[in-house]
Amino acid sequence: MSTPSLAELSSDLLADFRLESSEQFQRCEQLLIELEHAPDDNERLRELFRLVHTVKGNLGCVGLSSLMSVPQAMEDVLSCLREGQLSFDSLLGDILLLTLDHVKALIQHAFDGTQPHLTATQSEALSLALVSLAQSSPAQQTAMRSALLQQLDPNSAPASTNAVEEPVITGLLGRYGITPDADLLFFIDLMQASERRSHFWRGRGLRQLDLALAINQLGGCPEQPEQLAAAICLHDLGMAFLPLEMLHKEADFSREERRQMQAHPRLAHELLKRMPHWAAAAEITLQHQEHADGSGYPKGLKEIETSPGALILNIVDTFDARTHERAHQTLNKRPQLRAILEINNLAGSQFSAHWVALFNQTLQQQPELAHR
């Protein structure tokens, strides 16, 4: 018996398929994020395998058998994980997450004709690469995972460390109606000097300024743009005075190191509060590690007690940290998709749900802000 085509199936069946697959993809994404923190959780691995298997089977039921090769290749990888032949790490999690996004795009293309992420040839190459990954030796794994991640997301390649010139930043500020005065130019100089302290920090000030100011603008500018800009320039200045070996440490911090790290918002705050014109910026720097549910530091403030600028900066700072190299992972930047999903999953706990929604809207309207 031949497989039916989409045109031959009832609209109710197709609507059910799209709704069910959307829920399945959402749960798969959640499991992949959870597995990064619990890579040996066999129950999560089993559930993830079952969901991918169901997605594959449903594709066949609605006449999309041509799309089944990628989910089948994912099954091969997940089977090896369940059997202990592969180990789960952040690279593999990102690969599977981006592969799921590719399958979603293929389904949407089949229904709506929208442009898929990969061509048919690239999709087949992805299936073969996943199968090869599942069958490769432990010695080959890191290089293969890194190469496959960069194939799926070229933006995950290590970034260059070229310095950003001051006119570029002042031009950026001008787009948001900010004319830098002597103080703000001084803050920019301090930001650039602190970025030279560690190669992991190069260029982050420009990225954070553009994204945070865009979110604030979309939200109606509850924070004065120049105050937010000053806070972004100086919020991590205290970290630049920590020992370099601590900043580049790959292992977990000791209790004393964590105490030193968590003191950094106060150091910038102490400097800024001596300048009366920058009182709002001082509060933003002090509060930028506070969480919406009160679990942050240094004061354990809840969302209602925290300035809008600090709520924005908390999101932007985390997004930048997730999508650019850090000491614990220098081979690749994390995919933008994973960072966005993580931030959305923490809406209402670590982050303000209101500002997460505006963060999403900003990236939808200005996707170039995520690719720097």
C-alpha positions in Angstrom: 0.0 0.0 0.0 1.5 3.4 -1.0 2.1 6.2 1.5 -0.5 9.0 1.2 0.6 12.5 0.2 -0.1 15.6 2.3 -2.8 16.6 -0.2 -4.6 13.3 0.3 -4.9 13.6 4.1 -7.6 15.4 6.0 -7.0 18.9 7.4 -7.8 17.7 10.9 -5.2 14.9 10.7 -2.6 17.4 9.5 -3.5 19.9 12.1 -3.1 17.2 14.8 0.3 16.2 13.4 1.6 19.8 13.5 0.3 20.4 17.0 1.7 17.1 18.3 5.1 17.5 16.6 5.4 21.1 18.0 4.9 19.7 21.5 7.3 16.9 20.9 10.0 19.3 19.6 9.5 21.6 22.6 9.9 18.7 25.0 13.0 17.4 23.1 14.6 20.8 23.4 13.9 20.9 27.1 15.4 17.5 27.6 18.6 18.4 25.8 19.0 21.5 28.0 18.4 19.3 31.1 20.8 16.6 29.9 23.7 19.1 29.8 23.4 19.4 33.6 22.6 15.7 34.1 24.4 13.9 31.2 24.1 10.4 32.7 20.3 10.6 33.3 19.1 7.5 31.6 15.4 8.3 32.0 15.8 11.6 30.2 17.8 9.8 27.4 15.0 7.2 27.1 12.3 9.8 26.9 14.3 11.7 24.3 14.8 8.6 22.2 11.0 7.8 22.4 10.1 11.3 21.3 12.5 11.3 18.3 11.2 7.8 17.3 7.6 9.1 17.5 8.5 12.1 15.3 10.0 9.8 12.8 7.0 7.5 12.7 4.6 10.4 12.4 6.5 11.7 9.4 5.8 8.5 7.6 2.1 8.5 8.6 1.5 11.9 6.9 3.4 11.2 3.7 6.7 12.8 4.7 8.8 9.7 4.6 11.5 11.6 2.7 12.2 13.5 5.9 12.8 10.4 8.1 16.5 10.0 7.5 17.6 12.7 9.9 15.5 11.5 12.8 16.7 8.0 12.1 20.3 9.2 12.3 19.4 11.0 15.6 18.1 7.7 16.9 21.4 6.0 16.1 23.2 8.6 18.1 20.8 8.4 21.0 21.0 4.6 21.0 24.8 4.8 21.4 24.3 7.3 24.3 21.8 4.9 26.0 24.2 2.0 25.6 27.2 4.0 26.9 29.1 3.9 23.6 29.0 7.7 23.4 29.1 10.3 26.2 26.8 13.3 26.3 28.5 16.8 26.4 27.7 20.3 25.4 28.9 19.9 21.8 26.7 16.9 21.2 23.8 18.6 22.9 24.1 21.6 20.6 24.4 19.3 17.6 21.2 17.5 18.5 19.4 20.8 19.3 20.3 22.3 15.9 19.4 19.0 14.1 15.9 19.2 15.7 15.6 22.8 14.5 16.5 21.6 11.0 13.8 18.9 11.1 11.3 21.5 12.2 12.2 23.7 9.3 11.9 20.8 6.9 8.3 20.1 8.2 7.4 23.8 7.9 8.8 23.8 4.4 6.6 20.8 3.5 3.5 22.5 4.7 4.1 26.2 4.0 6.9 26.3 1.4 9.1 28.3 3.7 12.9 28.1 3.1 14.5 25.2 5.0 17.8 25.7 6.8 19.6 23.1 4.6 19.3 21.9 1.1 18.3 18.3 0.4 21.9 17.4 -0.3 23.0 19.1 3.0 20.3 17.3 4.8 21.5 13.9 3.5 25.1 14.9 4.4 23.8 15.7 8.0 22.2 12.2 8.3 25.5 10.5 7.2 27.6 12.7 9.5 25.4 11.8 12.5 25.6 8.1 11.7 29.4 8.4 11.3 29.5 10.3 14.6 27.6 7.4 16.3 30.1 4.9 14.9 33.3 6.9 15.5 36.0 6.0 18.1 36.4 8.1 21.3 39.6 9.6 19.9 37.7 11.0 16.9 34.8 12.3 18.8 35.9 15.8 19.8 37.1 16.8 16.3 34.0 15.3 14.7 31.6 17.0 17.0 33.3 20.4 16.6 33.3 20.1 12.8 29.7 19.0 12.7 28.6 21.8 15.0 30.3 24.4 12.7 28.7 22.8 9.7 25.2 23.2 11.3 26.0 26.7 12.7 29.0 28.5 11.0 28.6 31.2 13.7 29.9 28.7 16.3 33.4 29.0 14.9 35.8 30.8 17.3 35.6 34.5 17.0 38.4 36.8 16.0 39.9 39.0 18.7 40.2 42.2 16.7 39.7 45.3 18.9 36.7 47.5 18.4 37.6 51.1 17.7 36.0 53.9 19.8 34.3 55.7 16.8 32.4 52.5 16.1 31.0 52.4 19.7 30.2 56.2 19.7 28.4 55.8 16.4 26.4 52.9 17.9 25.4 55.1 20.8 24.3 57.8 18.4 21.8 55.5 16.9 20.1 55.4 20.3 20.1 59.1 20.7 23.2 59.2 23.0 25.8 61.9 22.6 28.7 60.7 24.7 30.0 63.3 27.2 33.4 63.3 28.9 32.2 60.8 31.5 30.8 58.3 29.0 33.9 58.5 26.8 35.9 57.7 30.0 33.7 54.7 30.7 34.2 53.5 27.1 37.9 53.7 27.6 37.7 51.7 30.8 35.5 49.1 29.1 38.0 48.7 26.3 40.9 48.5 28.7 39.2 45.8 30.8 38.4 43.8 27.6 42.1 43.7 26.9 42.6 41.9 30.2 41.3 38.7 28.8 40.9 37.5 25.2 37.6 36.0 26.1 36.2 39.5 26.6 37.2 41.1 23.3 34.3 42.8 21.6 31.6 42.0 24.2 31.0 45.6 25.1 29.9 46.5 21.6 27.6 43.4 21.4 26.0 44.1 24.8 25.6 47.8 24.2 23.7 47.3 20.9 21.5 44.5 22.1 20.6 46.0 25.5 19.9 49.4 24.1 17.7 47.9 21.4 15.7 45.9 24.0 15.3 49.0 26.2 14.2 51.0 23.1 11.6 48.4 22.2 10.3 48.4 25.8 9.7 52.2 25.7 13.0 53.3 27.3 12.1 52.8 30.9 15.8 53.2 31.5 17.6 56.4 30.3 19.8 55.1 27.4 22.9 56.9 28.6 22.5 55.4 32.1 22.1 51.9 30.7 25.1 52.5 28.4 27.3 53.6 31.3 26.3 50.5 33.3 27.1 48.2 30.4 30.5 49.7 30.1 31.3 49.3 33.7 29.2 46.4 35.1 32.1 43.9 35.0 34.9 46.3 35.7 35.4 44.7 39.1 36.1 41.3 37.5 39.1 42.9 35.6 40.9 43.2 38.9 40.6 39.5 39.7 43.7 37.3 39.2 43.9 36.2 35.5 44.4 32.5 36.5 41.0 32.8 38.3 39.3 34.4 35.3 40.6 31.6 33.1 40.0 28.8 35.5 38.4 25.7 33.9 37.5 23.9 37.1 34.7 25.0 39.5 35.5 27.9 41.8 36.3 27.4 45.4 34.1 29.0 48.0 36.6 31.9 48.4 36.9 32.4 44.6 33.1 32.4 44.3 32.9 35.0 47.0 35.4 37.2 45.2 33.6 36.8 41.9 30.2 37.7 43.4 31.7 40.9 44.9 32.3 42.4 41.5 29.0 44.3 41.2 29.7 46.2 44.4 33.1 47.4 43.1 31.7 49.1 40.0 28.8 50.5 42.1 31.2 52.0 44.6 33.0 53.9 41.8 29.9 55.1 40.0 28.0 56.2 43.1 30.7 58.9 43.7 29.5 60.6 40.5 26.0 61.9 41.2 24.9 62.2 37.6 25.3 58.4 37.2 23.3 57.2 40.2 20.9 55.2 38.0 23.9 53.5 36.3 25.4 52.7 39.7 22.2 50.9 40.7 22.1 48.9 37.4 25.6 47.7 38.0 24.9 46.7 41.5 21.7 44.8 40.6 22.7 43.2 37.3 23.2 39.7 38.9 19.9 39.8 40.8 17.2 37.3 39.6 13.5 37.8 39.1 12.7 35.2 41.8 15.1 36.7 44.4 17.8 34.0 44.1 20.5 36.3 42.7 23.2 38.4 44.4 24.3 40.6 46.1 21.0 41.5 47.8 18.6 38.8 46.7 16.2 41.3 45.2 13.1 40.2 43.3 12.0 41.6 40.0 9.7 44.3 41.4 12.7 45.6 43.4 15.2 45.6 40.5 15.7 48.3 38.0 14.7 47.7 34.4 18.2 48.2 33.2 19.5 45.5 35.5 16.8 43.1 34.3 17.8 43.8 30.7 21.5 43.5 31.4 21.1 40.2 33.2 19.6 38.7 30.0 22.1 40.3 27.6 25.1 39.4 29.8 23.9 35.7 29.9 23.2 35.6 26.2 26.6 36.9 25.4 28.3 34.5 27.7 26.4 31.5 26.2 27.2 32.5 22.6 30.9 33.4 22.9 33.9 31.5 24.1 34.7 31.2 27.7 37.5 29.6 29.7 35.5 26.4 30.2 34.9 26.0 26.4 37.2 27.6 23.9 36.7 25.4 20.9 33.3 26.8 19.9 30.7 29.4 20.7 27.4 28.0 21.7 24.6 28.2 19.1 22.3 31.2 19.3 19.3 28.8 19.4 20.4 27.1 22.6 21.1 30.4 24.3 17.7 31.7 23.4 16.0 28.5 24.6 17.9 28.5 27.9 16.9 32.1 28.6 13.3 31.5 27.8 13.3 28.4 30.0 14.4 30.6 32.9 11.8 33.4 32.3 10.1 34.1 35.6 12.9 32.6 37.7 16.4 34.0 36.8 15.0 36.4 34.2 12.1 38.8 34.0 9.4 37.2 31.8 8.5 40.7 30.5 12.0 41.5 29.4 12.6 38.0 28.0 9.6 38.5 25.7 11.1 41.8 24.5 14.5 40.1 24.1 12.8 37.6 21.8 11.0 40.3 19.9 14.2 42.3 19.5 16.1 39.4 18.0 13.2 38.6 15.6 13.2 42.2 14.4 17.0 42.6 14.3 18.6 39.2 14.0 21.9 40.7 13.1 22.3 41.6 16.8 22.8 38.0 17.6 25.5 37.4 15.0 28.5 39.5 16.2 
